[in-house]
Amino acid sequence: MAKKPANPGLPSQRQLRAGEIIRHALAEIISREDLRDPDLTGVLVTVGEVRCSPDLKRAKVYVTPLGDDSEAGRTRLAGALNRAATFLRGRLGREIELKFTPELHFIADKSYDEATAIDRLLSDPRVRRDVEG
């Protein structure tokens, strides 16, 4: 009988641990490799989060270009990294010790925009008054 997950819908400790290992390795690989795509030339990449599938065979990698807050810049970066995904997966397989090297899917990370919007809302005098009062 298969064991039921403790928190259905939430990632397991195994998924979280694998995601962090992959995130650190990819950040290092992307920073040191000379990727020939013109959309990656001179771009510093922030790997914000990696979410692994339950079987660890697929990974969604959330990325954003450092210093470029535009939607177009994030989308261009994610597209360029998806074009280089096979190469990056090969490099990743040499860096990490997992049974399978996951298939990589790069996604433009919008979480920084959401955090900025929340900060802006919380700094509004009307909201601050309600929170403090």
N, C-alpha and C positions, 0 to 999 in steps of 0.2 A: 504494500500500500504506500502510495507516494505521500510524502510529508507536505502539508499545506503551508504556504508562506505565512509568516507571522503577521505581516501588514500587506495585504493584497494591494497591488497598484503602486506600492513604493519600492524603490530599488533595494536589493539585499546588500548586506555588508560586503559580500563578494563583488557585486557589481560596482559599488562605490569604491572599493579598494582598487579594482582593475582600472576604473576610470581615472583615478588619481595617478596611477603608474603610467598609463597611456598619456595623460595630459602633460606630465613632467617630461616624459621622453619625447613627445612630439614638439613641445616648446623648444627643447634643446636641438632636435634635428632640424627644425625649420630655421632656427637662428644660425646654425653653422653650415648648412648645405647651400650650395650655389644653385638655386632653382632658376632655370633659364626662361621662365615665363615672364614677359615684360610687365605683367600686372603684379608680379612679386618682386621686381627689382627695386631695391632700396626701401622696401616696406618692412617695418617692424610689426610682428604679429603677436597679439595677446591671445593665448588659448585659455578661455575663461572656464570652460567646463567640458567634460567628456561624459556622455551617458551611454552605458553599455546595455545591450540587449541581455535578457536573462541567460542566454547560452554563451554570451561573451563573443559571439561571432560577428557582431555588427556594433559600430560605435558612431554616435553622433558627436561631432566635435564642433563646439561653439567658438567662433573666432571673430576677432575684430582687429582692424589695423590701428596701431598705436598712433594717436595724434590726428586721426581722420574720423570725425564723428558723423560723416555723411552716410546716408543709406546707400548711395551709389558706391562709395568706397568699400563698405562692408560687403555688399553684394558682389562687387568685382573681385575682392579678396577670396570670398568663399568659392566663387566660380573657378578662379585660378588654382586654388588648393584642391578642388575636386578634379581638375584636369591632371594634377600631380599626385592624386591619391594612390595610384598603383605604385609609383616610385616611393612615396612616403611610407606606404604599408611595408614594402620590402625593407626599407631602412629600420622601421619600427620592429620588425621581426628579429632583427639582429640585436636590438637594444633591450628588449623586454623578455621576461621568462614566463610566458603564458602558453598553455597548451595550443591555442590557436591565436594567430595574429588577426585581429578583427578587420573587417571591411570598413573603410573609413568614409564617412559622409560629413562634409564640412558645411556648416550652417552659419549664416551671419548672426552674430550675437547682439540682441537688442536689449539685453538686461541692463546695460549701463544707461541707456536712454530712460528706461523705466525707473531706475533708481534716482536719476536726476529729476524726473517729473515728480516723484514722491517727495524728494527733498524740497523742491520748489513749493509743493503744496503744504508741507509741514512748516515752512518758513513764512507762510502767509500769516499776517497779523491776526486775522479772524480765526484761523485754525489754531494758532498758537494760544490765543485767548481761551478757546474751548478746551484745549488739552490741559492747560495749566489750571483752569478754573474748576 
